[in-house]
Amino acid sequence: MVELGNLAGKRGAEWIGRPQHEGLQRKIRPLLPSDDPFYQPPSGFQHAEPGTVLRSREVELAFFGLIRQPVKATQLLYRTMDMNGKPEATVTTVIVPAELAQGQTCPLLSYQCAIDAVSSRCFPSYALRRRAKALGSLAQVELLLVAAAVAEGWAVSVPDHEGLAGSWGAPYEPGYRILDGIRAALNSDRIGLSPSAPIGLWGYSGGGLASAWAAEMCGDYAPELDIVGAVLGSPVGDLGNTFRRLNGTFFAGLPALVVAALAHVYPELDRVIKEHTSDEGRALLDSLEKMTTVEAVFRMAGKDMGDYLDEPLEDILSTPEVSHVFQTIKLGAVVPTPPVLIVQAVHDYLIDVKDIDDLADAYSAGGADVSYHRDAFNEHMLLHPLSAPMTLRWLTDRFARRPLSDHLVRTVWPTAFNPMTYAGMARLAVIAAKVITGREVRHRPL
């Protein structure tokens, strides 16, 4: 197995083990990651082990950038790599429970937000901060679920899994960034987590896709991590099918954002775009790189990418260059080593349930422990919060190392009809009320 970009031991790494730390700076508006020197790695960083902390700082978090959260949050710049093994650095934001004592063992959850954009305004490390101007970033809403995980007594790592370039949809590298973010959180003396902490993964939609890459790759890339379970919510199993499904609909901006990002990752795709796309179409893709997720959805609503091409869209999608891209960004080539809980709505207008059925079948056939909540009643947006109580219970069981009770791919009784859902939702509503009013969320297990 290739050492995956590990150049540790080479000359020029004298600074490793002594990362600079910045204390909390109040009343300062955060800079965009593209403009913030904190995100630029120090000289020689490429010689460090993946997951090495390069720099750290204390930050204030706020709901929608406005309502300050009384939590301890530390951002870590750490060494990771892109899909080609080239060393790079990215940031994770780590939140720990207020009651956690130094060196105390508590579970660590890596929560992947649905970044779903190229713009650095949507990166969690920026969007979650106080005074951030990130309206339209999904991460700002997902802070409610991060808070729910902290209320379980878990430390939570929220990585910028797209990297500094915003490579939305790129394969493999979200897994590297997530797993190296976990390594960084465990390695950081500032955070003080136990190296023996059990680890979980959770994400939904674009965050579910990123979590799936980490679940597929952890066995080979980070076998030393004790990952006990991964929750893959509507994990966009086949981005090529999703492009065809959403193009020309209200949500056409989502696949268009993927194309805008992947053009920077795949030179052959960029060549096809430049060769066959009109000036108006290329300008539109360029403009998408500056938009938040919600902004892109509204700006692109109903637009058909085929209208900007000089050949029929399906002909372009069938070219070897584009077919290769769609094939390499598809999940399921590797079977996850940790148990997985897949959550998917049957009536999902964004992600085709058949793609997730195929993914669950592939994982199961490969020997993975798969619990598949195939919800026959819900749709995409509502299923994430409604399935959160079930997800938290499932992760609690994995952290406690309880045996799995099922290994079935099945259609289940909808969460909306389960009384336990509403008991859990009532508690989540209390947590949300505290986040919205800026009060402390303390440990209180579900």
Sequence and secondary structure as in RCSB ss.txt:
>XXXX:A:sequence
MVELGNLAGKRGAEWIGRPQHEGLQRKIRPLLPSDDPFYQPPSGFQHAEPGTVLRSREVELAFFGLIRQPVKATQ
LLYRTMDMNGKPEATVTTVIVPAELAQGQTCPLLSYQCAIDAVSSRCFPSYALRRRAKALGSLAQVELLLVAAAV
AEGWAVSVPDHEGLAGSWGAPYEPGYRILDGIRAALNSDRIGLSPSAPIGLWGYSGGGLASAWAAEMCGDYAPEL
DIVGAVLGSPVGDLGNTFRRLNGTFFAGLPALVVAALAHVYPELDRVIKEHTSDEGRALLDSLEKMTTVEAVFRM
AGKDMGDYLDEPLEDILSTPEVSHVFQTIKLGAVVPTPPVLIVQAVHDYLIDVKDIDDLADAYSAGGADVSYHRD
AFNEHMLLHPLSAPMTLRWLTDRFARRPLSDHLVRTVWPTAFNPMTYAGMARLAVIAAKVITGREVRHRPL
>XXXX:A:secstr
   TT  TTSTT TTTT  EEE   TT     TTT GGGS  TTGGGS TT EEEEEEEEEEETTTEEEEEEEEE
EEEEEE TTS EEEEEEEEEE TT  TT    EEEEE    SSSGGGSHHHHTBTT   TT HHHHHHHHHHHHH
HTT EEEEE TTTTTT TT SSHHHHHHHHHHHHHHH TTT   TT  EEEEEETHHHHHHHHHHHHHHHH TTS
 EEEEEEES  S HHHHHHHHTTSTTTHHHHHHHHHHTTT HHHHHHHHHHB HHHHHHHHHHTTS HHHHHHHH
TT  GGGGBSS HHHHHTSHHHHHHHHHT S SS  SS EEEEEETT SSS HHHHHHHHHHHHHTT  EEEEEE
SS  HHHHHHHHHHHHHHHHHHHHTT   S   EEEE  GGG HHHHHHHHHHHHHHHHHHHT        
